Amino acid sequence: DTEVTQTPKHLVMGMTNKKSLKCEQHMGHRAMYWYKQKAKKPPELMFVYSYEKLSINESVPSRFSPECPNSSLLNLHLHALQPEDSALYLCASSNPGEGAYEQYFGPGTRLTVT
Amino acid sequence: AQKITQTQPGMFVQEKEAVTLDCTYDTSDQSYGLFWYKQPSSGEMIFLIYQGSYDEQNATEGRYSLNFQKARKSANLVISASQLGDSAMYFCAMISRPSGSARQLTFGSGTQLTVLP
């Protein structure tokens, strides 16, 4: 099973709302990633969790708050977002370590901030 | 720092013909990996093919092959017998230096491929 699932598929939220994105994988991967992608652009890395610990935060604003409750789950909590945060949010997972393991991506959540 | 360059923002190919998508890279690492991903309009990033820097043979996966020329630092994707379902954005990516025990992908800017009937 090489599936990464993400919920919801679409999300519309106001600038004062609090919402969460959820990502789940059951491939036994111990590294999980959040990316932000604007239309016609490559994904931009936001956060990396390795063995349930935050290992990379690419200077993401604090209105985005990641959480890794266990090795299969990754959440992204959203609060007080701006319209420019509207984008496709992709989750991915892989095996960490020295091997060049491919990252498996979920289908993404299309976020619109009004 | 790692850098991936895709110089073709858009490409057109006739159905059933072969097409080559260009990718060049820059890295100071001796050991690295190169990937190609396909992203249809639905948004999901689909892993297509991987090439390790020490692999002597070019990688192949079904209709996809990777033309790896290490001295030129190029890793072009060749799609044979194009199908209408191949229409999508294609990203070349590289595994960069490990940070802790997690690896980071550096993406190129992408090539939008359109297959014509």
HADDOCK unambig.tbl for C-alpha pairs under 7 A between the chains (distance, minus, plus):
assign (segid A and resid 31 and name CA) (segid B and resid 102 and name CA) 6.23 0.50 0.50
assign (segid A and resid 41 and name CA) (segid B and resid 109 and name CA) 6.22 0.50 0.50
assign (segid A and resid 42 and name CA) (segid B and resid 107 and name CA) 6.20 0.50 0.50
assign (segid A and resid 42 and name CA) (segid B and resid 108 and name CA) 6.74 0.50 0.50
assign (segid A and resid 42 and name CA) (segid B and resid 109 and name CA) 5.55 0.50 0.50
assign (segid A and resid 42 and name CA) (segid B and resid 110 and name CA) 6.63 0.50 0.50
assign (segid A and resid 50 and name CA) (segid B and resid 101 and name CA) 6.62 0.50 0.50
assign (segid A and resid 50 and name CA) (segid B and resid 102 and name CA) 5.89 0.50 0.50
assign (segid A and resid 55 and name CA) (segid B and resid 100 and name CA) 6.88 0.50 0.50
assign (segid A and resid 96 and name CA) (segid B and resid 101 and name CA) 5.28 0.50 0.50
assign (segid A and resid 96 and name CA) (segid B and resid 102 and name CA) 4.69 0.50 0.50
assign (segid A and resid 96 and name CA) (segid B and resid 103 and name CA) 6.46 0.50 0.50
assign (segid A and resid 97 and name CA) (segid B and resid 101 and name CA) 4.93 0.50 0.50
assign (segid A and resid 97 and name CA) (segid B and resid 102 and name CA) 6.33 0.50 0.50
assign (segid A and resid 100 and name CA) (segid B and resid 33 and name CA) 5.79 0.50 0.50
assign (segid A and resid 100 and name CA) (segid B and resid 95 and name CA) 6.63 0.50 0.50
assign (segid A and resid 104 and name CA) (segid B and resid 47 and name CA) 6.91 0.50 0.50
assign (segid A and resid 105 and name CA) (segid B and resid 44 and name CA) 6.77 0.50 0.50
assign (segid A and resid 105 and name CA) (segid B and resid 45 and name CA) 5.66 0.50 0.50
assign (segid A and resid 106 and name CA) (segid B and resid 44 and name CA) 6.17 0.50 0.50
assign (segid A and resid 107 and name CA) (segid B and resid 43 and name CA) 6.05 0.50 0.50
assign (segid A and resid 107 and name CA) (segid B and resid 44 and name CA) 4.15 0.50 0.50
assign (segid A and resid 108 and name CA) (segid B and resid 43 and name CA) 6.50 0.50 0.50
assign (segid A and resid 108 and name CA) (segid B and resid 44 and name CA) 6.33 0.50 0.50
